């Protein structure tokens, strides 16, 4: 299992377009991919409704959790996506 805290830095947070990009990327992997939000809620990163429901905004701190056969590749892809602004920077 790989877990790391990350900051949401893109201006619109996990709004529709960034959330869609994150979910689309997550579904490419077999591993379980979850995001733990500030309130302690853990959501499935492969579910667009769950990601949108997290209401993560710019500046929010999240924890990315990947566990499974391709967890390293999944973690690198998604953490890079988040660190690089989810397509908005």
SEKOL-266745 format. One record per residue (C-alpha): residue in one letter; x, y, z. Coordinates in steps of 0.02 Angstrom, whole numbers, padded with zeros to 5 digits. Example, Ala and Ser with C-alpha at 12.3 -4.5 7.8 and 13.67 -1.06 7.14 Angstrom:
2
+---------+--------+--------+--------+
! residuo !      x !      y !      z !
+---------+--------+--------+--------+
!       A !  00615 ! -00225 !  00390 !
!       S !  00684 ! -00053 !  00357 !
+---------+--------+--------+--------+
END
This chain:
89
+---------+--------+--------+--------+
! residuo !      x !      y !      z !
+---------+--------+--------+--------+
!       X !  00000 !  00000 !  00000 !
!       X !  00061 !  00174 ! -00044 !
!       X ! -00009 !  00330 !  00038 !
!       X !  00043 !  00511 !  00030 !
!       X ! -00031 !  00678 !  00077 !
!       X ! -00052 !  00798 ! -00067 !
!       X ! -00119 !  00974 ! -00088 !
!       X ! -00251 !  01017 ! -00217 !
!       X ! -00170 !  01164 ! -00310 !
!       X ! -00278 !  01187 ! -00465 !
!       X ! -00397 !  01336 ! -00458 !
!       X ! -00561 !  01241 ! -00470 !
!       X ! -00516 !  01098 ! -00352 !
!       X ! -00601 !  00933 ! -00390 !
!       X ! -00736 !  01012 ! -00497 !
!       X ! -00811 !  00918 ! -00646 !
!       X ! -00669 !  00925 ! -00774 !
!       X ! -00525 !  00891 ! -00651 !
!       X ! -00627 !  00755 ! -00563 !
!       X ! -00664 !  00674 ! -00731 !
!       X ! -00481 !  00674 ! -00777 !
!       X ! -00434 !  00599 ! -00608 !
!       X ! -00567 !  00462 ! -00621 !
!       X ! -00523 !  00422 ! -00802 !
!       X ! -00341 !  00401 ! -00751 !
!       X ! -00386 !  00295 ! -00598 !
!       X ! -00493 !  00174 ! -00699 !
!       X ! -00342 !  00124 ! -00803 !
!       X ! -00271 !  00030 ! -00653 !
!       X ! -00321 ! -00131 ! -00565 !
!       X ! -00271 ! -00067 ! -00394 !
!       X ! -00393 !  00004 ! -00267 !
!       X ! -00370 !  00193 ! -00271 !
!       X ! -00445 !  00299 ! -00134 !
!       X ! -00438 !  00479 ! -00077 !
!       X ! -00453 !  00524 !  00106 !
!       X ! -00519 !  00701 !  00128 !
!       X ! -00502 !  00824 !  00272 !
!       X ! -00662 !  00766 !  00357 !
!       X ! -00593 !  00589 !  00365 !
!       X ! -00706 !  00528 !  00225 !
!       X ! -00624 !  00399 !  00112 !
!       X ! -00689 !  00395 ! -00065 !
!       X ! -00664 !  00284 ! -00217 !
!       X ! -00558 !  00382 ! -00343 !
!       X ! -00635 !  00281 ! -00485 !
!       X ! -00809 !  00349 ! -00450 !
!       X ! -00846 !  00521 ! -00524 !
!       X ! -00992 !  00547 ! -00405 !
!       X ! -00884 !  00507 ! -00253 !
!       X ! -00745 !  00623 ! -00311 !
!       X ! -00867 !  00765 ! -00346 !
!       X ! -00952 !  00733 ! -00178 !
!       X ! -00788 !  00757 ! -00087 !
!       X ! -00799 !  00943 ! -00131 !
!       X ! -00610 !  00964 ! -00121 !
!       X ! -00560 !  01143 ! -00157 !
!       X ! -00398 !  01228 ! -00203 !
!       X ! -00283 !  01223 ! -00051 !
!       X ! -00365 !  01069 !  00026 !
!       X ! -00253 !  00930 !  00091 !
!       X ! -00298 !  00752 !  00037 !
!       X ! -00218 !  00582 !  00058 !
!       X ! -00198 !  00472 ! -00096 !
!       X ! -00202 !  00286 ! -00058 !
!       X ! -00160 !  00151 ! -00187 !
!       X ! -00161 ! -00035 ! -00152 !
!       X ! -00149 ! -00178 ! -00274 !
!       X ! -00047 ! -00260 ! -00411 !
!       X ! -00005 ! -00098 ! -00503 !
!       X ! -00008 !  00019 ! -00354 !
!       X !  00160 !  00101 ! -00393 !
!       X !  00111 !  00146 ! -00571 !
!       X ! -00060 !  00205 ! -00514 !
!       X !  00013 !  00310 ! -00375 !
!       X !  00140 !  00393 ! -00489 !
!       X !  00011 !  00432 ! -00624 !
!       X ! -00118 !  00505 ! -00506 !
!       X !  00000 !  00598 ! -00390 !
!       X !  00086 !  00677 ! -00541 !
!       X ! -00084 !  00727 ! -00609 !
!       X ! -00131 !  00810 ! -00444 !
!       X !  00039 !  00892 ! -00420 !
!       X !  00031 !  00963 ! -00596 !
!       X ! -00138 !  01045 ! -00572 !
!       X ! -00259 !  00914 ! -00643 !
!       X ! -00245 !  00988 ! -00818 !
!       X ! -00276 !  01168 ! -00763 !
!       X ! -00101 !  01240 ! -00740 !
+---------+--------+--------+--------+
END
